[in-house]
Amino acid sequence: MTQRGGPWRGHGRRGQGGGGRPGGGHGPRGHAGGGAGRGEERAGLERAGERGGEARVHAGDLAAELDRLEGAPYGRYRDLVGRWRLPDGWEVELLRAQADPFAPPARVALRVPAPLAAFPPELWSTPVRRRALAAHLLRRAAEATAGERALHLDSGGQEVLDRSSCRIAPGDGAVTLRLGVSLPGHGRRVDARTARRLLCEALPRVAERALRHAALDPGEARAFVEAVEDSDALRRALPAHGLAAFVADGSVLPRRSGASDLPAAGPGVIPFASPEELRVTLTAPNAGPVTGMGIPEGVTLIVGGGFHGKSTLLRALESGIWDHVPGDGRERVVARADTVKLRAEDGRRVTRVDVHAFVDRLPDGSDTADFSTVNASGSTSQAAALCEAVEAGARVLLIDEDTAATNLMIRDARMQALVAREREPLTPLVDTVRSLHRDHGVSTILVMGGSGDYLEVADRVLMLDAYRPSDVTRRAREIAAVPTGRRAEAGTFPGVVHRSPDPASLDSSARGRTRVRARGTDQLVLGEEEIDVRAVEQLADSPHLLGVGLALELAVRRGHLDGRRTLAQALDLLEADLGGEDPAAALLGLRDDDFAVPRRFEIAAALNRHRSLRVRRDG
């Protein structure tokens, strides 16, 4: 099974390296594109798909037109912008031409009408099935484009996301593949012969081999679609069963390496097996009964020695918000869709967040009930991230002690004896984590290997021993019953104060700058603002981050962020835009580039890290 369609087609997934040369929606240095500023448009970068109206339909022969352009100035490729019908029934539309041979690739749509695609309606009858079928076709198209270095396709990775690069029409099952094409030139002159081979021969070959039901293994296509539908159904079933997450028996959680998201393989890999105390059975629409470990809502502690699989399990749950391709090993590892991973993040900006539940009485006199800083510490950044996640609607929080601020997690009895409470501004999470669930319905799953004080507040304690889980809750409670002398320093989490973002602090278009660009999964460029998102760990890849940027632009342009609505209310409206029968349609209306449709939580995370953000508070 190929991953990402070729050696360079990855889009900068964290830990996997970025794409190589520019292309496939990439800007310079392998950055995911997102279009240029208006000045670049005036310089000649044609954007037919961004200017509104119907695309120009050419009545002529694309091959003959290319022949007529042989040796013409390179900019004459713009004459081809529009839709062309090829002899075999395929359609090729040049959405955006290159300004010159060194510019980002042209944007091309390859359309396969429904009668030619001929996929049975049961494969595309719902949004989930269309997303799954599109992901399967992208992997097949990646195989068909292998070796064509001028064709740049976002074929995705192990996650099955709604991607702009392949869309299945809800009405009839027609297929549209979007990709980058590096239009060839002899210096700054049109190389018509090579262009004709790419557009009139290579692209139809991709359609013939990868985008028609008759060309595929029908059993493989159906199995792919049904596996994704099962995963989605299992995730949706979690709240009704009082579960925060589910890990099916037989799942393979370890990855091949730190640089690969592919499943580990070999005799040393231990398939997951649920402890009997946590074993539940859920029903999937295609697979039927699925047995595995259900993690109940509340406070769950994952403990164990170093290198025994604690963080591996948490990373699988972190990724469980997404469906995965068959063979990934995590196809039936699911977490609630409103799950957010948190971590400390030195140096980030925080804008008017009420963090007084965790931070109070700062030496400089800062008001932590209305806290702002341009350079947060580990503890204040983690406190802000938690409050921001709950503000955005998170109902499950994931925390790994390895990436958390220790002083925000725990203050033990000896430290309490040494440093008086009135001299310590931090209230540790151990004293508010139960209130988060009891009073606000927010569950927490923590990896903890260094502090036994969490045993007193955990509803469930799961131990990993050589990747084998066991329920040690009863033993943990026996140990916790022996007093340590530690005193709780708080009893409740008071909730969050909702904020209303000022759209003028985000709307770069008013100043003539509309750049949206993703640099791997580390940085989002929005106008002239560079947003550091390295700590937002549930971003899948660079096109996914680009989708975040486009979603923020959409929220401003549609008035969802209007200075009066709270962030949560604006996210509700944006979620409605990005749902429905065709989740990518609204963002494609802004810009036709390689992106994946994001969740509200990653959108909120990027917004909260915008260094020019201004907000109004309701309290």
C-alpha positions as CSV (number, residue, x, y, z in Angstrom):
1,M,0.0,0.0,0.0
2,T,1.5,3.3,-1.1
3,Q,1.6,6.3,1.2
4,R,1.0,9.8,-0.1
5,G,1.3,8.6,-3.7
6,G,5.0,8.9,-4.2
7,P,8.4,9.8,-2.6
8,W,7.8,13.6,-2.5
9,R,4.0,13.9,-2.2
10,G,3.9,14.1,1.5
11,H,2.7,17.5,2.8
12,G,4.9,18.1,5.8
13,R,3.2,15.9,8.4
14,R,4.8,16.4,11.8
15,G,7.6,13.9,12.2
16,Q,7.5,12.8,8.6
17,G,9.3,15.6,6.8
18,G,7.8,17.9,4.3
19,G,7.4,17.7,0.6
20,G,10.4,18.1,-1.6
21,R,10.3,20.4,-4.5
22,P,7.5,23.0,-5.0
23,G,4.3,21.7,-6.4
24,G,0.9,20.2,-5.6
25,G,-0.3,23.4,-4.1
26,H,3.1,24.0,-2.5
27,G,4.7,27.4,-2.5
28,P,8.4,28.1,-2.4
29,R,10.5,25.7,-0.2
30,G,7.8,23.0,-0.2
31,H,5.2,25.2,1.6
32,A,1.6,24.4,0.9
33,G,0.3,27.2,-1.3
34,G,-2.9,29.0,-0.8
35,G,-2.6,31.5,-3.5
36,A,-0.7,34.7,-3.8
37,G,-1.5,38.3,-2.9
38,R,-3.5,40.6,-5.2
39,G,-0.3,42.1,-6.5
40,E,0.7,38.7,-7.8
41,E,-2.7,38.3,-9.5
42,R,-2.1,41.6,-11.3
43,A,1.3,40.2,-12.4
44,G,-0.6,37.6,-14.4
45,L,-1.3,34.6,-12.3
46,E,-4.7,33.6,-13.7
47,R,-7.3,32.3,-11.2
48,A,-10.4,31.4,-13.2
49,G,-11.8,29.4,-10.3
50,E,-11.5,32.3,-7.8
51,R,-13.1,35.1,-9.9
52,G,-16.7,33.8,-9.8
53,G,-19.0,32.9,-12.6
54,E,-18.9,29.8,-14.8
55,A,-15.7,28.6,-16.3
56,R,-15.1,29.3,-19.9
57,V,-15.9,26.2,-22.0
58,H,-13.7,25.8,-25.1
59,A,-15.2,24.4,-28.2
60,G,-11.9,23.5,-29.8
61,D,-9.4,20.7,-29.5
62,L,-6.9,21.1,-26.6
63,A,-4.2,19.2,-28.4
64,A,-4.5,21.3,-31.5
65,E,-4.5,24.5,-29.5
66,L,-1.4,23.4,-27.7
67,D,0.3,22.7,-31.0
68,R,-0.5,26.3,-32.1
69,L,1.2,27.6,-29.0
70,E,4.5,25.8,-29.6
71,G,7.3,28.3,-29.0
72,A,5.0,31.1,-28.0
73,P,5.8,33.2,-24.9
74,Y,5.3,31.2,-21.8
75,G,2.5,33.5,-20.6
76,R,0.3,32.3,-23.5
77,Y,-0.6,29.3,-21.4
78,R,-3.1,31.6,-19.9
79,D,-5.1,31.3,-23.2
80,L,-5.9,27.8,-22.1
81,V,-7.7,28.7,-18.9
82,G,-11.1,27.1,-19.0
83,R,-12.7,23.7,-19.6
84,W,-11.8,21.4,-22.4
85,R,-13.6,18.2,-23.5
86,L,-11.2,15.4,-24.5
87,P,-12.2,12.8,-27.2
88,D,-12.7,10.0,-24.7
89,G,-15.2,12.0,-22.7
90,W,-13.0,13.3,-19.9
91,E,-12.9,16.9,-19.1
92,V,-9.7,18.9,-18.3
93,E,-10.1,22.4,-16.9
94,L,-7.1,24.7,-16.4
95,L,-8.2,26.6,-13.3
96,R,-5.0,28.6,-12.9
97,A,-2.0,29.0,-15.2
98,Q,1.6,29.6,-14.2
99,A,2.9,33.1,-14.6
100,D,6.3,31.7,-15.6
101,P,8.2,28.4,-15.5
102,F,9.5,29.1,-11.9
103,A,6.1,29.9,-10.4
104,P,4.0,27.4,-8.4
105,P,2.4,24.8,-10.7
106,A,-0.7,25.4,-12.7
107,R,-4.0,24.2,-11.1
108,V,-5.9,21.6,-13.1
109,A,-9.1,19.8,-12.6
110,L,-9.6,16.4,-14.2
111,R,-13.4,15.6,-14.4
112,V,-14.9,12.2,-15.0
113,P,-18.6,12.4,-15.8
114,A,-20.9,10.0,-13.9
115,P,-21.6,7.7,-16.9
116,L,-17.8,7.1,-17.3
117,A,-17.0,6.9,-13.6
118,A,-20.0,4.5,-13.1
119,F,-19.5,4.0,-9.4
120,P,-22.5,2.2,-7.8
121,P,-24.6,4.7,-5.7
122,E,-24.0,2.7,-2.5
123,L,-20.4,3.7,-2.7
124,W,-21.2,7.5,-2.6
125,S,-24.7,7.7,-1.1
126,T,-23.6,9.6,2.0
127,P,-21.0,12.3,2.9
128,V,-19.0,9.7,4.8
129,R,-19.0,7.3,1.9
130,R,-18.0,10.0,-0.5
131,R,-15.1,11.0,1.7
132,A,-14.0,7.4,1.9
133,L,-14.3,6.7,-1.8
134,A,-12.4,9.9,-2.6
135,A,-9.6,8.8,-0.3
136,H,-9.5,5.4,-2.1
137,L,-9.4,7.0,-5.5
138,L,-6.6,9.4,-4.4
139,R,-4.4,6.5,-3.5
140,R,-5.1,4.8,-6.8
141,A,-4.5,8.1,-8.6
142,A,-1.2,8.5,-6.8
143,E,-0.1,5.1,-8.2
144,A,-1.2,6.2,-11.7
145,T,0.8,9.4,-11.5
146,A,4.0,7.8,-10.1
147,G,6.9,8.8,-12.3
148,E,5.2,11.9,-13.7
149,R,7.3,14.5,-11.9
150,A,5.3,17.3,-13.4
151,L,2.0,16.1,-11.8
152,H,1.6,17.1,-8.1
153,L,-1.2,15.3,-6.3
154,D,-2.2,15.6,-2.6
155,S,-3.1,12.0,-2.1
156,G,-3.2,12.2,1.7
157,G,-1.7,10.0,4.3
158,Q,-3.1,7.5,6.8
159,E,-6.0,9.8,7.8
160,V,-9.2,9.9,5.7
161,L,-10.0,13.6,5.5
162,D,-12.3,15.6,3.3
163,R,-9.7,16.8,0.7
164,S,-10.2,19.3,-2.1
165,S,-7.9,17.1,-4.3
166,C,-10.7,14.6,-5.0
167,R,-14.5,15.3,-4.8
168,I,-17.4,13.0,-5.6
169,A,-20.5,14.9,-6.7
170,P,-23.4,14.2,-4.3
171,G,-26.0,14.2,-7.1
172,D,-24.6,11.6,-9.5
173,G,-21.2,10.3,-8.4
174,A,-19.1,12.2,-11.0
175,V,-15.4,12.4,-9.9
176,T,-13.2,15.5,-10.0
177,L,-9.5,15.2,-9.3
178,R,-7.6,18.4,-8.7
179,L,-3.8,18.6,-9.0
180,G,-0.9,20.7,-9.8
181,V,0.8,20.5,-13.2
182,S,4.2,22.1,-13.9
183,L,3.6,23.4,-17.4
184,P,6.7,22.8,-19.5
185,G,8.8,25.4,-21.2
186,H,11.8,25.8,-23.4
187,G,13.2,28.6,-21.2
188,R,10.4,31.1,-21.2
189,R,8.7,29.6,-24.3
190,V,5.8,27.1,-24.4
191,D,6.9,23.5,-24.8
192,A,3.7,22.3,-26.5
193,R,4.8,18.7,-27.2
194,T,5.5,18.0,-23.5
195,A,2.3,19.9,-22.4
196,R,0.3,17.9,-24.9
197,R,1.6,14.6,-23.4
198,L,0.8,15.7,-19.9
199,L,-2.7,17.2,-20.5
200,C,-4.0,15.1,-23.3
201,E,-2.3,11.7,-22.6
202,A,-1.1,11.4,-19.0
203,L,-4.2,12.9,-17.3
204,P,-6.7,10.8,-19.3
205,R,-4.5,7.7,-18.4
206,V,-5.0,8.6,-14.7
207,A,-8.7,8.9,-15.3
208,E,-8.8,5.5,-17.1
209,R,-6.8,3.7,-14.5
210,A,-7.9,5.2,-11.2
211,L,-11.2,7.1,-11.5
212,R,-13.5,4.5,-13.1
213,H,-15.2,1.8,-11.2
214,A,-14.5,-0.7,-14.0
215,A,-10.7,-0.2,-13.6
216,L,-10.6,-0.9,-9.8
217,D,-10.9,-3.9,-7.7
218,P,-14.6,-3.6,-6.6
219,G,-14.1,-5.6,-3.5
220,E,-11.2,-3.4,-2.4
221,A,-13.2,-0.2,-3.0
222,R,-16.2,-1.5,-1.1
223,A,-14.0,-2.7,1.8
224,F,-12.3,0.7,2.0
225,V,-15.6,2.6,2.1
226,E,-17.2,0.3,4.6
227,A,-14.1,0.4,6.9
228,V,-14.3,4.2,7.0
229,E,-18.1,4.1,7.6
230,D,-17.6,1.7,10.5
231,S,-15.0,3.9,12.1
232,D,-17.2,7.0,11.8
233,A,-20.2,5.1,13.3
234,L,-18.1,3.8,16.2
235,R,-17.0,7.4,17.0
236,R,-20.5,8.7,16.8
237,A,-21.7,5.9,19.2
238,L,-19.3,6.9,22.0
239,P,-21.4,9.5,23.8
240,A,-24.5,7.3,23.9
241,H,-22.3,4.6,25.7
242,G,-20.8,7.1,28.1
243,L,-17.3,6.6,26.5
244,A,-14.6,9.1,25.8
245,A,-12.7,6.7,23.5
246,F,-12.6,3.1,22.2
247,V,-9.7,0.8,21.1
248,A,-10.7,-2.3,19.3
249,D,-9.0,-5.6,20.1
250,G,-6.4,-6.5,17.6
251,S,-5.5,-2.9,16.8
252,V,-1.9,-2.1,16.0
253,L,-0.9,1.2,17.8
254,P,2.9,1.5,17.4
255,R,4.1,3.2,14.3
256,R,7.0,2.1,12.1
257,S,9.3,4.8,13.3
258,G,9.3,8.4,14.6
259,A,9.5,9.5,10.9
260,S,6.7,7.3,9.6
261,D,3.0,7.1,10.3
262,L,2.8,3.6,8.8
263,P,2.0,0.7,11.3
264,A,4.8,-1.2,12.9
265,A,5.2,-4.7,11.6
266,G,7.1,-7.8,12.6
267,P,7.1,-10.5,15.3
268,G,7.7,-8.0,18.1
269,V,4.5,-6.0,17.5
270,I,1.8,-6.7,20.1
271,P,-1.8,-6.3,19.0
272,F,-4.0,-4.5,21.5
273,A,-6.1,-6.6,23.8
274,S,-8.6,-5.0,26.2
275,P,-8.5,-5.6,29.9
276,E,-11.6,-7.6,30.8
277,E,-12.9,-4.9,33.2
278,L,-13.0,-2.4,30.3
279,R,-14.1,-4.6,27.5
280,V,-17.2,-3.4,25.7
281,T,-18.9,-4.3,22.5
282,L,-20.1,-1.7,20.0
283,T,-21.9,-2.3,16.8
284,A,-20.6,-1.1,13.4
285,P,-22.9,-1.0,10.4
286,N,-20.8,-3.2,8.2
287,A,-18.5,-5.2,10.6
288,G,-21.2,-5.8,13.1
289,P,-20.2,-6.3,16.8
290,V,-16.7,-4.9,17.5
291,T,-15.1,-5.7,20.9
292,G,-12.4,-3.7,22.6
293,M,-11.5,-1.3,25.4
294,G,-14.0,1.4,26.2
295,I,-12.5,4.4,28.1
296,P,-15.3,5.8,30.2
297,E,-16.0,9.5,30.5
298,G,-14.5,11.1,33.6
299,V,-10.8,11.1,34.7
300,T,-8.7,8.3,33.3
301,L,-5.0,7.8,34.2
302,I,-2.6,5.9,32.0
303,V,0.4,4.7,34.0
304,G,3.3,2.3,33.6
305,G,7.0,2.3,33.3
306,G,9.0,4.2,30.7
307,F,8.8,2.8,27.1
308,H,5.9,0.5,27.9
309,G,3.4,2.1,25.6
310,K,1.7,4.9,27.5
311,S,2.4,7.7,25.1
312,T,1.8,5.3,22.1
313,L,-1.7,4.7,23.4
314,L,-2.3,8.4,23.9
315,R,-1.1,9.2,20.4
316,A,-3.5,6.7,19.0
317,L,-6.3,8.3,20.9
318,E,-5.1,11.8,19.7
319,S,-5.4,10.5,16.1
320,G,-8.7,8.7,16.9
321,I,-10.6,11.9,16.0
322,W,-9.9,10.9,12.3
323,D,-10.8,7.8,10.3
324,H,-7.9,5.8,9.0
325,V,-7.2,3.8,5.8
326,P,-7.6,0.0,6.0
327,G,-4.4,-1.6,7.1
328,D,-3.3,1.3,9.2
329,G,-3.9,-0.7,12.4
330,R,-6.0,2.1,14.0
331,E,-9.1,1.8,11.8
332,R,-11.1,1.0,14.9
333,V,-9.4,3.3,17.4
334,V,-11.8,6.2,17.9
335,A,-12.0,9.2,20.2
336,R,-14.9,11.5,20.5
337,A,-14.9,14.2,17.8
338,D,-14.6,16.9,20.4
339,T,-11.3,15.6,21.8
340,V,-8.4,18.0,22.1
341,K,-4.7,17.3,22.9
342,L,-3.1,19.8,25.2
343,R,0.6,20.6,25.9
344,A,2.8,23.4,27.3
345,E,4.0,25.9,24.8
346,D,6.6,28.4,25.9
347,G,6.6,31.7,24.2
348,R,3.1,31.7,22.7
349,R,0.8,34.7,22.7
350,V,-2.3,34.7,24.9
351,T,-5.1,37.2,24.4
352,R,-7.6,38.0,27.3
353,V,-8.1,34.4,28.6
354,D,-9.5,33.9,32.1
355,V,-6.8,31.5,33.6
356,H,-7.4,32.4,37.2
357,A,-8.6,28.8,37.9
358,F,-4.9,27.8,37.5
359,V,-2.9,31.1,37.9
360,D,-3.4,33.8,40.4
361,R,-1.6,36.6,42.2
362,L,1.3,37.0,39.7
363,P,4.2,38.9,41.1
364,D,3.8,41.7,38.4
365,G,0.2,42.2,39.4
366,S,-1.3,40.9,36.1
367,D,-5.0,40.2,36.1
368,T,-5.2,36.5,35.5
369,A,-9.0,36.6,35.1
370,D,-8.3,38.7,32.0
371,F,-4.8,37.5,31.1
372,S,-2.8,38.5,28.1
373,T,0.9,38.0,27.3
374,V,3.2,38.0,24.3
375,N,5.5,35.4,25.8
376,A,3.7,32.8,27.9
377,S,5.5,30.4,30.2
378,G,4.9,26.7,30.0
379,S,2.4,26.8,32.9
380,T,0.5,29.8,31.7
381,S,0.4,28.6,28.1
382,Q,-1.0,25.2,29.2
383,A,-3.6,26.9,31.4
384,A,-4.6,29.1,28.5
385,A,-4.8,26.2,26.1
386,L,-7.1,24.2,28.4
387,C,-9.4,27.2,28.9
388,E,-9.4,27.9,25.1
389,A,-10.2,24.3,24.3
390,V,-13.2,24.2,26.7
391,E,-14.3,27.6,25.3
392,A,-14.3,26.1,21.8
393,G,-16.4,23.1,22.9
394,A,-13.9,20.4,23.8
395,R,-15.4,17.6,25.9
396,V,-12.3,15.3,26.2
397,L,-8.8,16.5,27.0
398,L,-5.6,14.5,26.4
399,I,-2.5,15.4,28.3
400,D,0.9,13.6,28.4
401,E,3.2,14.5,31.3
402,D,6.1,14.4,28.9
403,T,4.9,17.6,27.2
404,A,3.1,19.2,30.1
405,A,4.2,21.9,32.5
406,T,5.1,20.0,35.7
407,N,4.2,22.9,38.0
408,L,0.7,23.1,36.5
409,M,0.2,19.4,36.9
410,I,1.1,18.8,40.5
411,R,2.4,20.3,43.8
412,D,3.1,17.6,46.3
413,A,3.0,17.6,50.1
414,R,6.6,18.4,50.6
415,M,6.5,21.3,48.2
416,Q,3.4,22.5,49.9
417,A,5.3,22.4,53.2
418,L,8.2,24.3,51.8
419,V,6.4,27.0,49.8
420,A,3.4,28.5,51.5
421,R,0.1,28.6,49.5
422,E,0.0,32.4,49.6
423,R,3.4,32.5,47.9
424,E,2.4,30.1,45.1
425,P,0.3,31.6,42.3
426,L,-0.3,28.2,40.5
427,T,-3.2,25.9,41.3
428,P,-2.4,22.4,39.9
429,L,-4.7,20.5,37.6
430,V,-4.9,17.7,40.0
431,D,-7.2,19.9,42.2
432,T,-9.6,20.9,39.4
433,V,-9.6,17.9,37.0
434,R,-12.6,16.3,38.8
435,S,-14.6,19.5,38.7
436,L,-14.0,19.7,35.0
437,H,-16.0,16.6,34.5
438,R,-18.4,16.9,37.4
439,D,-19.4,20.5,36.7
440,H,-18.7,21.0,33.0
441,G,-18.9,17.5,31.4
442,V,-15.2,17.6,30.3
443,S,-13.4,14.3,30.6
444,T,-9.6,14.1,30.9
445,I,-7.2,11.2,29.9
446,L,-3.7,11.7,31.3
447,V,-0.5,9.8,30.8
448,M,1.2,10.0,34.2
449,G,4.3,8.1,35.4
450,G,5.8,10.5,38.0
451,S,3.0,11.5,40.4
452,G,0.9,9.2,42.5
453,D,-1.3,12.1,43.7
454,Y,-3.5,11.7,40.6
455,L,-4.5,8.3,41.9
456,E,-6.8,10.1,44.4
457,V,-8.8,11.9,41.6
458,A,-8.9,9.2,38.9
459,D,-12.1,7.4,38.1
460,R,-10.1,4.7,36.2
461,V,-6.4,3.8,36.2
462,L,-5.0,1.8,33.3
463,M,-1.5,0.3,33.4
464,L,0.6,-0.4,30.3
465,D,3.2,-3.2,30.8
466,A,5.1,-4.1,27.6
467,Y,2.2,-2.6,25.6
468,R,-0.3,-4.9,27.4
469,P,-3.0,-2.9,29.3
470,S,-4.5,-3.9,32.6
471,D,-7.1,-2.2,34.8
472,V,-5.4,-1.4,38.2
473,T,-8.1,0.9,39.5
474,R,-8.7,-1.1,42.6
475,R,-5.1,-1.3,43.6
476,A,-4.7,2.4,42.9
477,R,-7.5,3.2,45.2
478,E,-5.9,1.1,48.0
479,I,-2.7,3.0,47.6
480,A,-4.5,6.4,47.4
481,A,-6.3,5.6,50.7
482,V,-3.0,6.0,52.6
483,P,-2.7,9.8,53.3
484,T,0.4,11.6,52.0
485,G,-0.3,14.9,53.8
486,R,-1.0,16.7,50.6
487,R,-3.9,19.3,50.8
488,A,-6.2,20.1,47.9
489,E,-5.7,23.8,46.9
490,A,-8.9,24.2,45.0
491,G,-12.2,22.3,44.6
492,T,-13.8,23.6,41.5
493,F,-13.1,24.7,38.0
494,P,-15.2,27.9,37.5
495,G,-15.7,27.6,33.8
496,V,-14.6,29.9,31.0
497,V,-15.3,33.4,30.0
498,H,-16.4,33.6,26.4
499,R,-14.6,36.0,24.1
500,S,-15.7,37.7,20.8
501,P,-12.9,38.1,18.3
502,D,-12.6,41.4,16.4
503,P,-12.6,40.6,12.7
504,A,-10.7,43.7,11.9
505,S,-7.7,42.2,13.7
506,L,-7.7,39.3,11.2
507,D,-9.1,40.7,8.0
508,S,-5.9,41.3,6.0
509,S,-7.9,41.7,2.7
510,A,-8.9,45.2,3.9
511,R,-5.2,46.0,3.6
512,G,-4.8,44.4,0.2
513,R,-3.2,41.1,1.4
514,T,-4.9,37.8,1.0
515,R,-2.1,35.3,1.3
516,V,-3.0,32.0,3.0
517,R,-0.1,29.5,3.2
518,A,0.9,26.6,5.3
519,R,4.5,25.8,6.0
520,G,4.4,22.2,6.9
521,T,2.3,21.8,10.1
522,D,4.4,24.4,11.9
523,Q,3.3,27.7,10.6
524,L,0.3,29.3,9.1
525,V,0.7,32.5,7.1
526,L,-2.5,34.6,7.1
527,G,-2.0,37.9,5.3
528,E,1.3,39.1,6.7
529,E,0.8,37.3,10.0
530,E,2.8,34.1,10.7
531,I,1.0,31.9,13.2
532,D,3.1,29.3,15.1
533,V,1.0,26.1,15.4
534,R,3.8,23.7,16.2
535,A,2.0,22.8,19.5
536,V,-1.3,22.0,17.8
537,E,-0.6,18.3,17.6
538,Q,-3.8,17.1,15.9
539,L,-3.1,18.7,12.5
540,A,-2.6,15.9,10.0
541,D,-0.6,17.6,7.3
542,S,0.1,20.8,5.5
543,P,-3.1,20.8,3.4
544,H,-5.0,20.3,6.6
545,L,-3.3,23.5,8.1
546,L,-4.1,25.3,4.8
547,G,-7.7,24.4,5.4
548,V,-7.5,26.1,8.8
549,G,-6.3,29.3,7.2
550,L,-9.0,29.2,4.5
551,A,-11.7,28.6,7.2
552,L,-10.5,31.7,9.1
553,E,-10.7,33.7,6.0
554,L,-14.2,32.3,5.3
555,A,-15.3,33.2,8.9
556,V,-14.3,36.8,8.3
557,R,-15.8,37.1,4.8
558,R,-19.1,35.6,5.8
559,G,-19.4,37.7,8.9
560,H,-19.4,34.8,11.4
561,L,-16.7,36.7,13.2
562,D,-18.4,40.0,13.6
563,G,-17.1,41.4,16.9
564,R,-20.3,40.5,18.7
565,R,-20.7,36.8,18.4
566,T,-18.6,34.7,20.8
567,L,-15.9,32.5,19.3
568,A,-18.1,29.4,20.1
569,Q,-21.0,30.9,18.2
570,A,-18.9,31.8,15.2
571,L,-17.4,28.3,15.2
572,D,-21.0,26.9,15.2
573,L,-21.8,28.8,12.1
574,L,-18.5,27.9,10.4
575,E,-19.1,24.2,11.3
576,A,-22.4,24.5,9.4
577,D,-20.6,25.9,6.4
578,L,-18.1,23.1,6.4
579,G,-20.6,20.3,6.9
580,G,-23.5,19.2,4.7
581,E,-23.4,17.3,1.5
582,D,-20.1,18.7,0.2
583,P,-17.9,19.9,3.1
584,A,-15.2,21.3,0.9
585,A,-17.5,23.4,-1.3
586,A,-17.4,26.6,0.9
587,L,-13.6,26.7,1.0
588,L,-13.3,25.9,-2.7
589,G,-15.4,29.0,-3.3
590,L,-12.6,31.0,-1.8
591,R,-9.7,29.4,-3.4
592,D,-9.0,26.2,-5.4
593,D,-5.9,24.7,-3.8
594,D,-4.9,21.6,-2.0
595,F,-6.5,21.6,1.4
596,A,-8.3,19.3,3.9
597,V,-11.4,20.4,5.8
598,P,-10.5,21.2,9.4
599,R,-12.2,20.8,12.8
600,R,-13.4,23.8,14.8
601,F,-10.7,23.1,17.4
602,E,-7.7,23.5,15.1
603,I,-9.4,26.6,13.7
604,A,-9.8,28.0,17.2
605,A,-6.2,27.1,18.1
606,A,-4.8,29.0,15.1
607,L,-7.0,32.0,15.8
608,N,-5.9,32.0,19.5
609,R,-2.2,32.1,18.4
610,H,-2.7,35.0,16.0
611,R,-0.4,37.7,17.3
612,S,-2.6,40.6,16.3
613,L,-5.9,39.1,17.7
614,R,-8.1,41.5,19.6
615,V,-11.2,40.2,21.5
616,R,-14.1,41.5,23.5
617,R,-15.2,39.6,26.6
618,D,-18.6,38.9,27.9
619,G,-17.5,39.0,31.5
